[in-house]
Structures are given as C-alpha cells and as structure tokens.
Amino acid sequence: MKIVKVQYAKTHRSALLHGVERGEEIVISRADQPAAKLGRIDASCERELGVRRVRAS
C-alpha cells in the first residue's frame, strides 16, 4: 500500500489512477492522518451512477 500526501495526489492524479488500475491501493493522507483510500472497484457492480431512487412516503 502506497501512502501519499494530498498535494502529491492532486499533482499526480493520473499516475496514481494508473497504479490503481494495476491493482495498487493508495492512501491519501492529510497531516499524517489517513483521509481517503483509492482502490479498484468490482467490475461486476451493477450500480447505475447518477440516478437517485426516491421512496414514496
């Protein structure tokens, strides 16, 4: 697992995404505290992005 600072992640976003596509996990930290984790998503996920389902009351 690779750990990078926020500024590095902002500057090298494309390179980090290439690493994630190869299977790397990357943790983004702010002030030495983990803030986010980048990793591959399951390709079989059937989620439809951008659609919000609202339940009738």
C-alpha positions as CSV (number, residue, x, y, z in Angstrom):
1,M,0.0,0.0,0.0
2,K,1.3,3.4,-1.0
3,I,0.8,6.5,1.2
4,V,0.8,9.9,-0.4
5,K,0.0,13.5,0.8
6,V,-3.0,15.4,-0.6
7,Q,-0.8,17.8,-2.6
8,Y,1.0,14.9,-4.2
9,A,-2.3,13.2,-5.1
10,K,-3.6,16.4,-6.7
11,T,-0.5,16.9,-8.7
12,H,0.0,13.2,-9.8
13,R,-3.7,12.1,-10.1
14,S,-3.3,10.4,-13.4
15,A,-0.2,8.4,-12.4
16,L,-2.0,7.3,-9.2
17,L,-5.0,6.1,-11.2
18,H,-2.7,4.1,-13.4
19,G,-1.4,2.4,-10.3
20,V,-4.9,1.7,-9.1
21,E,-5.8,0.1,-12.4
22,R,-2.8,-2.2,-11.9
23,G,-4.2,-3.3,-8.5
24,E,-2.3,-0.9,-6.2
25,E,-4.1,0.5,-3.1
26,I,-3.2,4.1,-2.3
27,V,-3.9,6.0,0.9
28,I,-4.1,9.8,0.7
29,S,-3.2,11.5,4.0
30,R,-3.6,15.0,5.4
31,A,-1.3,16.0,8.2
32,D,-0.1,12.4,8.6
33,Q,-3.7,11.1,9.1
34,P,-5.3,8.9,6.5
35,A,-8.1,10.7,4.8
36,A,-9.0,8.5,1.8
37,K,-8.2,5.3,0.1
38,L,-8.0,4.6,-3.6
39,G,-8.6,1.1,-4.9
40,R,-10.1,-0.8,-7.7
41,I,-13.9,-1.3,-7.8
42,D,-15.6,-4.6,-8.6
43,A,-16.3,-4.6,-12.4
44,S,-19.4,-6.7,-11.8
45,C,-21.0,-4.0,-9.8
46,E,-24.4,-3.2,-11.4
47,R,-24.7,0.3,-9.9
48,E,-26.2,2.9,-12.2
49,L,-24.3,6.1,-11.4
50,G,-26.1,9.5,-11.3
51,V,-29.6,8.0,-10.5
52,R,-31.2,8.6,-7.2
53,R,-34.1,6.5,-6.3
54,V,-36.7,8.2,-4.0
55,R,-39.1,6.2,-1.9
56,A,-42.7,7.3,-1.9
57,S,-43.9,8.4,1.6
